[in-house]
Amino acid sequence: MAESEHQAAPSYPPETAGSIMVARGKVPTVLSGADLSTLKNLLAEQSHQYATINYIYVVDHENHIVGVFSIKEFFQKQQVRQHVDDIMRMNVVSVSPDTDQERVALLALQNNIKAVPVVDDRGVMLGVVPPDSVLKVLNQEAVEDVLRVGGIYHKGGLDDLRRLSVRKAVQHRLPWLLIGMVGGLLAAGIIGRFEGTLSRNLVLAAFIPLVVYMADAVGTQMETFIIRDLAINPTLKFISYFFKQARIALLIGLLTGILLAMTGYLLYRDARLSTVLGIALFLATMSSVVSGLGVPYLFRKLRFDPANASGPIGTIIQDILSVLVYFVTASLLL
């Protein structure tokens, strides 16, 4: 086994990989070139001191990580392999100690690994974020994102109604609701501007919720993907990512638009109305690329939490775009 350093562990900022890792001495490490029979004896002697034993990390004499293999792989291959180098994988997924804990957990999910090693800027192994910490972070971050959307989570943490004053509770929630109200008024104003079109074709009113919902749903899906992908890869190439998502939205918009047009024709036997419904849904779905991708990316650039974009901001923008597209299409074709 590699020699562990007996020194005081440095302190790391909260919610980083360094703050939730277990030290190198608490996970099994072995020197490159060691034979498997020696490793087996060492595991039997020292397993009681390990905090996690899912993986065995192969290091050099300076404690740089050079490979990794699972305990399962060790027991499967110890009879037919001689050395740890024969069974180790060299493409080790690792993070620095100041990496945000959410990115650590998402990297574990993305790469289908249970634990994530932590290394310094020289590649020296400092420790490992164990499986229980990964699961805890995933649960914590998911809950925070959901509560933040509703305006009941802020930088100070969760709103505990048992201790929070009424004034503070209203202060934390009201801004989100006011934003939603302003957006609703704008959407109502747009509908009012097309009162003539609506009065001549009252059936249009019946499809407003459907068009708005479908565009919101597609936008929400894209928001979820880009928030996750930005967390996993902060250097995400937005332009190529944007166009790929746009192609997906294009196909979804075509399929759902054609389906709605066919359904509208079967219900009302009106070719112009069904054409309006199909085109409006297609264009509204395409507009969701703006709210679904643009808003979270802008939040990220402005150094705000992009999870906030999955709430009122993106929804309001998309609702306004959907209503506008719907009635402009109707006024031009009916």
N, C-alpha and C positions, 0 to 999 in steps of 0.2 A: 504494500500500500504506500501511496505517496505520503510524505511527511507533512503533517498539518502544522500550521503556525499557531503558537500559543501566545497570542497578544490580544489586547483589548479590541473588540470589534468596533469599527467606526459607526457613528450614528448617521442615518440617512433620512432625508425628508419623508414625511408620512405619505402613504399611498404610492410608494415607489417599490421597485423590485428589491432594492436593498433593505427596505424596512420590513418586508414580509418573508425574506429568505431564511433558510437555515444555513448555518456555517458549513464550510467545506468539510470540517472534521466530523459532521453529523451525517454525511452521505458516503457511500462506498466509492473510493477512488483507487485506481491501480496504475502502476507505472507501465508505460508502453514497453512491450517485449516480455512482460511477465507471463509465465506459463499458467494454464488453467487449473492445474492441480494445486499449485500454491495459492491461487486466488480462492479456491474452494475451502482450503484450510483457514485462510484468513477470514473469510465470511463467517465460518462456523465459530471462530474465536471472538470476533468483534461485532457480530450482528446486533448484540444488545445495545450498542452505543449509537446506532443509526436512528435518525428521525424519519427517514424514508429510504426504501430500498428497491424502488421500482427500476431504477437504472444504475448501472455501474459506469463510472466515467473514467476514461483512460487519459492520463496526463503524462507530461514529460517531467524531467528532473526539476524544472522551474515552475511546475504546476500549471503550465498551459494546457488547455483541453485539446486533445488530438483525436478523440473518438468517444463513442458511447455505444453501449448495447444494453438490452433489457435483461432482467434477471431470468425471464422466461427463455430468452435466446441462449443464455449461459447454460442453463440446465439441459436444453435441447441439443446443444452442440459440443458439450464438454467431452463427449466420448470420441468424437471424430475430429476435433480440432486441438492444436497444441498450445497456441498462444492467444492472448487477448486480441492481438492485432489481426488475427484471422477472422474474428467474428464482429469486430467493432465497425460501426459506420462513422465515416469521417465528416460528413456534412452535419455538424452539430448545430442545432438551433439554440442560440443564446441571446442574452440581453445584458445591458449595462445596469449597474445598480441604481441609476437615476431614471430608468425607464418607468413610465407610468404603469401602475399595477393593472389597469384595464387592458393596456396593450399586451402585457405579459399573458394575461388570461386568454385573450383573443388569439395570440400566437400559438398557445397550447392547443386551442380548438382547431385552428387552421391547419396545424401540422400533425394533429392527432397524437399528441404526446401528453403524458400525465404530469410531468414536471419540467421546469425550465431552468437550466443552469445560468448563473450570473457571473459575468467576467468583467474585469476592469479594462481600461483602454489598451493594456498590453496583452490581453487575452488570458491573463492569469485567473484561474477559477477562484471565486470568492465564496460561492455557496450555491444553493438551489432553492427555487420557489417550489415547495412541495405540492402534491395533488390537493390536499385539503385547503390550502391557501388559494389555489387556482379556482376551486369550486366556490369558495367563500367570496372571492372577488367577483366572479361572474354573477352570483346571486345579488351581491350588494350593488353592483353597477346597474344591473337590470332593473332592480327596484328603484334606484335613484333616478334613472332615466324616465321610467313610467311616472313617478311622482312629480318629477320636474315638469313634465308636460302639463300636468294639471295645476301647476303653480303652487304646489305644497312642499317643494324642496328648494332650498336656496343655498348660497355658499356656506352658510353656517350649519347646514345639516337639515335633518327632517324637522317639520313642524309638529311638536308635541302639544296637542290641544289641552292636555292636562296642566301644562305649565305656561303655555303661550297666552298672552293677553288677547282680548277680542280685537283691540286696535291693531296689534301686530299681525294677527291672522288675516284681518281684512286687508292690511297693507301688502301682505305677501300674495294674496289671491286676486285682488281687485284689478291690478294692471293688466293681467291676462284677459280678464273678462271685458275690460274696457276696449282692449284691442279687438276682441271678437265683436263687440257691439259696433265699433266704427266700421269694421269690415262688412258686417251685416247691413248697415245703413248704406254703404257704398253699393253693395249688390242690389239692395232695394231701389236705390236711385237709378241704377242701370236698367232695371226692369221697368221702372216708371217712364224712362225715356222711350221705351218701345211699346208704350201702352196701345198705340194704334195697331201695331202688328199683332199684339196679343188679343185685342178685342175682335179682330177679324178672324183669328184662328185660336179660339179658346182652348182647343185640345193641346196647344203648346205648353200650357201651364202644367198639364199632367206629367210631362216628361222632364220638367226642370230638376226635380230631385234625383232622377235617374242619371242624367248627364253629369250633374254636379258630383254625385256619389262616385260614379265610375272614374272620373278624372281625379278625385281626391284619393281613391283607393290606389290607383297607379302611382300617383305622386308619393303617397305614404310608403309604398313598397320601395321606391327609389331612394327616399330619405333614409329608410332603414339600412339599405345596402351601402350608401355612401358614408353614413355615419360610422358603420362598422369598418368599412374599408379604409377610411381616413384614420381610424384608431389603430388599425393593424399596420398601415403603411402611410406615415405622415408625408412621404415624398411622392404620393400618388400623382401620376400624370393626368391632370384633370381633363385636358382637351380630348385625348384618346378615350378616356373613361366616359366623357360626356357623349361622344358620338356613338359609342357602343350602346349605351343606355338609350340613346335616341333611336337607334335602329330597333331595339327591343320594343320601345313605345310605339314606333311606327307599325310594327307587325301586330301588336296588341290592338292598336287603334283601328287598323284595317279590319281585323277579324270581328271585333265587337261592333264596329260601325256597320259592317255588312249585315251582321246578325240583327241589330236593332232596326235597320232599314227594312229587312225582310219581315220582321215581326210587326213593325208599324204598318206595312202594306197589308198584311194579313188581317190586321185589326180594323183598319179604316179604309182600305181599298183606295188610297190616295197616294199616287206616285210622287207628287211634289212634297207632300208631308213626309213620306218615308225617306225621300232623298235628303231633306233637311235634317231629319233625325240622325241619319247615318253620317253625313258630313260633319254635323255639329259634334257628335260624339268622337269622331276621328280627330277633329281639330282640338277639342278640349283635352283629349288624351295626350296629344302631342304637346299641348301647352303645359302639361304637368311636368315636363322635363325642366321647365324654368323653376317651378316651385320645389320640385323634388330634388333637384341637384344644385341649382343655383343658390338657393337660400342657405342650405347647410354649408356649402363651400364658402360663401361670403362670410358666414358666422365664423368659420375656421380662420379665414384670413384676418378678420377683425379681432381674433383671439377671444371670441366668445365660445361657450360650450355649444357645439353644433347640435347636441341633443335637443336644445331649446327649439331648433327649427322644425322639429317633428310635431310641435304643438300648434298653437294659434297662428304663428306667423305664416308658415307654409300653407296651412289650411285656408286662411283668409285670402291670401294671394291667389290660390288656386280657385276658390269659390268665385272670386271676382272675374278671373279669366274665363272660367267655364260659362258663367252667365253672359258675359260679353260676347264670347264666341257664338253661343247658342242663338242669341237674339240678332246679332249681325247676320249670321247665316240665314235665319228665318226671314229677316226683312229684305234680303237680297233675292231670295228664291221663291217667296210666297207673295 
